[in-house]
Every structure is written in structure tokens, then in C-alpha cells.
Amino acid sequence: MVRQTKEIIRLNRKCESSQVFVKNSLTYCIDSCKPVTLCGEVQVPEDHLDVCRVCNSTGQDCREDPSTSAGIGISNADFVFYVSARQSERCHKGLTVAYAAHCQQEAALDRPIAGHANLCPESISTKPQELQTLLSTVKHEILHALGFSVSLYAFFSGRRRKPADASKARHRQTLSE
């Protein structure tokens, strides 16, 4: 059973630096946010983004960047899924047909609230006999976007709604990517 998201989904803006501060379950960039936030290969619409929050390099003087504002967000949803079909650099590695991942987790339960999938156009076969394989690949990638990936296993909840590997989940770095 999935607990319904009661709040509007607004995604964090990407930071210029790879390090962030987390205070009161809010993410703060060091000095500035990037002008564009991507989820996979897709540019996240401004309407889906939260305000940019920044601190100085020591984690002090934390504030909302007045040059940004929170978008209207996505209401009545538990997950936002961005899909693209771009022949990206990752498409050229091996025989990649598609790839996917989560983009962001919610603060309260650490579950993914946004994800992406990219289909590699040059690797997709239009042969009817290969349609089932393509559909299986797309389903597989959707599962990755929803959070079924090694990087999130520590956050999976058991029957008592506690992370399966509480020690890993509890020791998340406050200063992280």
C-alpha cells in the first residue's frame, strides 16, 4: 500500500555545486542554483520547481533566493514521470535501448517523487517480432524510475514502516549530492 502524498509536489532546483546543506528537511544550495533543472534528459518546467534555497559555503546565512519563486507544482499526484526519446551520450554505451532512474526523493519517507526514462531512438527496433522485448524493456525502466534500484534498497520499508536498512538510511549525510 502506498501512502498518498497530501502535499503538492515541487521539485528541488539543481545546485551549481555538487554539495548541499539539509536543514529542517529542506535542501539548500551553496551560493546558487543552476538556471535549468534536469530530470534525466528532460528540462523540468518552472511550474514544477520549488524556490531556490541557498546558504553560504559554511552553511550560514540560509535564505530563499529572491530571484526565484515556487511554481504551482503538481497536485493530486504521488509521482512525476518525465519521458524523453533522445540519442544521448549514454545511448552510445553498449547496446543501450533505454535507461531510467529516480530524480528526487521526498523528505518525510525518502520515497521517490520524480523519475525519468529515456528511450534511445537509434536502438529501438520497429520490427513487429521485437515489440514484446521493447515493451519489457520499457516496463523494466519504469520500475527503475519508481525507485526499484540498488541505490534505494536501504530506504525500502518493512512491515513497521521503518527502512529495511535503518543504519544506512539514518546515516545519510547532511552535506551530500
Contacts in CASP RR format, 6 or more apart in sequence:
PFRMAT RR
TARGET T0000
AUTHOR 0000-0000-0000
METHOD contacts of the structure
MODEL  1
MVRQTKEIIRLNRKCESSQVFVKNSLTYCIDSCKPVTLCGEVQVPEDHLD
VCRVCNSTGQDCREDPSTSAGIGISNADFVFYVSARQSERCHKGLTVAYA
AHCQQEAALDRPIAGHANLCPESISTKPQELQTLLSTVKHEILHALGFSV
SLYAFFSGRRRKPADASKARHRQTLSE
2 78 0 8 1.000
3 109 0 8 1.000
4 78 0 8 1.000
5 77 0 8 1.000
5 78 0 8 1.000
5 106 0 8 1.000
5 113 0 8 1.000
8 72 0 8 1.000
8 73 0 8 1.000
8 74 0 8 1.000
8 75 0 8 1.000
9 48 0 8 1.000
9 73 0 8 1.000
9 74 0 8 1.000
9 75 0 8 1.000
9 77 0 8 1.000
9 80 0 8 1.000
9 113 0 8 1.000
9 114 0 8 1.000
10 48 0 8 1.000
10 49 0 8 1.000
10 50 0 8 1.000
10 70 0 8 1.000
10 71 0 8 1.000
10 73 0 8 1.000
10 74 0 8 1.000
11 37 0 8 1.000
11 39 0 8 1.000
11 44 0 8 1.000
11 48 0 8 1.000
11 49 0 8 1.000
11 50 0 8 1.000
11 80 0 8 1.000
11 103 0 8 1.000
11 104 0 8 1.000
11 113 0 8 1.000
11 114 0 8 1.000
12 27 0 8 1.000
12 37 0 8 1.000
12 49 0 8 1.000
12 50 0 8 1.000
12 104 0 8 1.000
13 29 0 8 1.000
13 33 0 8 1.000
13 34 0 8 1.000
13 37 0 8 1.000
13 49 0 8 1.000
13 50 0 8 1.000
13 51 0 8 1.000
13 52 0 8 1.000
13 68 0 8 1.000
14 33 0 8 1.000
14 34 0 8 1.000
14 36 0 8 1.000
14 37 0 8 1.000
14 38 0 8 1.000
15 29 0 8 1.000
15 30 0 8 1.000
15 32 0 8 1.000
15 33 0 8 1.000
15 34 0 8 1.000
16 29 0 8 1.000
16 30 0 8 1.000
16 31 0 8 1.000
16 32 0 8 1.000
16 33 0 8 1.000
16 34 0 8 1.000
17 29 0 8 1.000
17 30 0 8 1.000
17 31 0 8 1.000
18 177 0 8 1.000
19 30 0 8 1.000
19 175 0 8 1.000
19 176 0 8 1.000
19 177 0 8 1.000
20 27 0 8 1.000
20 28 0 8 1.000
20 29 0 8 1.000
20 30 0 8 1.000
20 175 0 8 1.000
20 176 0 8 1.000
20 177 0 8 1.000
21 27 0 8 1.000
21 28 0 8 1.000
21 30 0 8 1.000
21 55 0 8 1.000
21 59 0 8 1.000
21 62 0 8 1.000
21 174 0 8 1.000
21 175 0 8 1.000
22 28 0 8 1.000
22 174 0 8 1.000
22 175 0 8 1.000
22 176 0 8 1.000
23 55 0 8 1.000
23 62 0 8 1.000
25 107 0 8 1.000
25 108 0 8 1.000
26 53 0 8 1.000
26 107 0 8 1.000
27 53 0 8 1.000
28 53 0 8 1.000
28 54 0 8 1.000
28 55 0 8 1.000
28 59 0 8 1.000
28 62 0 8 1.000
29 52 0 8 1.000
29 53 0 8 1.000
29 54 0 8 1.000
29 55 0 8 1.000
30 54 0 8 1.000
30 55 0 8 1.000
30 56 0 8 1.000
30 57 0 8 1.000
30 59 0 8 1.000
31 54 0 8 1.000
31 55 0 8 1.000
31 56 0 8 1.000
31 57 0 8 1.000
32 52 0 8 1.000
32 54 0 8 1.000
32 65 0 8 1.000
33 52 0 8 1.000
33 54 0 8 1.000
33 65 0 8 1.000
33 68 0 8 1.000
36 43 0 8 1.000
37 43 0 8 1.000
37 44 0 8 1.000
37 49 0 8 1.000
38 44 0 8 1.000
39 80 0 8 1.000
39 82 0 8 1.000
39 103 0 8 1.000
39 104 0 8 1.000
39 114 0 8 1.000
39 115 0 8 1.000
39 116 0 8 1.000
40 82 0 8 1.000
40 84 0 8 1.000
40 101 0 8 1.000
40 103 0 8 1.000
40 115 0 8 1.000
40 116 0 8 1.000
40 118 0 8 1.000
41 84 0 8 1.000
41 86 0 8 1.000
41 88 0 8 1.000
41 116 0 8 1.000
41 118 0 8 1.000
42 82 0 8 1.000
42 83 0 8 1.000
42 84 0 8 1.000
42 116 0 8 1.000
44 82 0 8 1.000
44 114 0 8 1.000
46 71 0 8 1.000
47 71 0 8 1.000
47 72 0 8 1.000
47 73 0 8 1.000
48 71 0 8 1.000
48 73 0 8 1.000
48 74 0 8 1.000
48 80 0 8 1.000
49 68 0 8 1.000
49 70 0 8 1.000
49 71 0 8 1.000
49 73 0 8 1.000
50 70 0 8 1.000
50 71 0 8 1.000
51 64 0 8 1.000
51 65 0 8 1.000
51 68 0 8 1.000
51 69 0 8 1.000
51 70 0 8 1.000
52 64 0 8 1.000
52 65 0 8 1.000
52 67 0 8 1.000
52 68 0 8 1.000
53 62 0 8 1.000
53 63 0 8 1.000
53 64 0 8 1.000
53 65 0 8 1.000
54 62 0 8 1.000
54 63 0 8 1.000
54 64 0 8 1.000
54 65 0 8 1.000
55 61 0 8 1.000
55 62 0 8 1.000
55 63 0 8 1.000
74 80 0 8 1.000
78 113 0 8 1.000
79 112 0 8 1.000
79 113 0 8 1.000
79 114 0 8 1.000
79 115 0 8 1.000
79 146 0 8 1.000
80 113 0 8 1.000
80 114 0 8 1.000
80 115 0 8 1.000
81 114 0 8 1.000
81 115 0 8 1.000
81 116 0 8 1.000
81 117 0 8 1.000
81 142 0 8 1.000
81 145 0 8 1.000
82 103 0 8 1.000
82 114 0 8 1.000
82 115 0 8 1.000
82 116 0 8 1.000
82 117 0 8 1.000
83 116 0 8 1.000
83 117 0 8 1.000
83 118 0 8 1.000
83 119 0 8 1.000
84 116 0 8 1.000
84 117 0 8 1.000
84 118 0 8 1.000
84 119 0 8 1.000
85 118 0 8 1.000
85 119 0 8 1.000
85 120 0 8 1.000
85 121 0 8 1.000
86 118 0 8 1.000
86 120 0 8 1.000
86 121 0 8 1.000
87 120 0 8 1.000
87 121 0 8 1.000
87 122 0 8 1.000
88 118 0 8 1.000
88 120 0 8 1.000
90 96 0 8 1.000
90 99 0 8 1.000
90 118 0 8 1.000
90 120 0 8 1.000
91 118 0 8 1.000
91 120 0 8 1.000
91 122 0 8 1.000
91 123 0 8 1.000
95 123 0 8 1.000
96 120 0 8 1.000
96 123 0 8 1.000
97 119 0 8 1.000
97 120 0 8 1.000
97 123 0 8 1.000
97 124 0 8 1.000
97 134 0 8 1.000
97 137 0 8 1.000
98 117 0 8 1.000
98 118 0 8 1.000
98 119 0 8 1.000
98 120 0 8 1.000
98 123 0 8 1.000
98 137 0 8 1.000
98 138 0 8 1.000
98 141 0 8 1.000
99 117 0 8 1.000
99 118 0 8 1.000
99 120 0 8 1.000
99 141 0 8 1.000
99 144 0 8 1.000
100 115 0 8 1.000
100 116 0 8 1.000
100 117 0 8 1.000
100 118 0 8 1.000
100 141 0 8 1.000
100 142 0 8 1.000
100 144 0 8 1.000
100 145 0 8 1.000
101 115 0 8 1.000
101 116 0 8 1.000
101 144 0 8 1.000
101 145 0 8 1.000
101 149 0 8 1.000
102 112 0 8 1.000
102 114 0 8 1.000
102 115 0 8 1.000
102 144 0 8 1.000
102 145 0 8 1.000
102 146 0 8 1.000
102 147 0 8 1.000
102 149 0 8 1.000
102 152 0 8 1.000
103 112 0 8 1.000
103 114 0 8 1.000
103 115 0 8 1.000
103 116 0 8 1.000
104 112 0 8 1.000
104 113 0 8 1.000
104 114 0 8 1.000
104 115 0 8 1.000
105 111 0 8 1.000
105 112 0 8 1.000
105 113 0 8 1.000
105 152 0 8 1.000
105 155 0 8 1.000
106 112 0 8 1.000
106 113 0 8 1.000
109 157 0 8 1.000
110 152 0 8 1.000
110 155 0 8 1.000
110 163 0 8 1.000
110 169 0 8 1.000
111 147 0 8 1.000
111 155 0 8 1.000
112 145 0 8 1.000
112 146 0 8 1.000
112 147 0 8 1.000
112 152 0 8 1.000
115 145 0 8 1.000
115 146 0 8 1.000
116 145 0 8 1.000
117 138 0 8 1.000
117 141 0 8 1.000
117 142 0 8 1.000
117 144 0 8 1.000
117 145 0 8 1.000
119 138 0 8 1.000
124 134 0 8 1.000
125 133 0 8 1.000
125 134 0 8 1.000
153 164 0 8 1.000
153 165 0 8 1.000
154 163 0 8 1.000
154 164 0 8 1.000
154 165 0 8 1.000
154 168 0 8 1.000
154 169 0 8 1.000
155 163 0 8 1.000
155 164 0 8 1.000
155 169 0 8 1.000
156 163 0 8 1.000
156 164 0 8 1.000
157 163 0 8 1.000
157 164 0 8 1.000
158 164 0 8 1.000
163 169 0 8 1.000
163 170 0 8 1.000
END
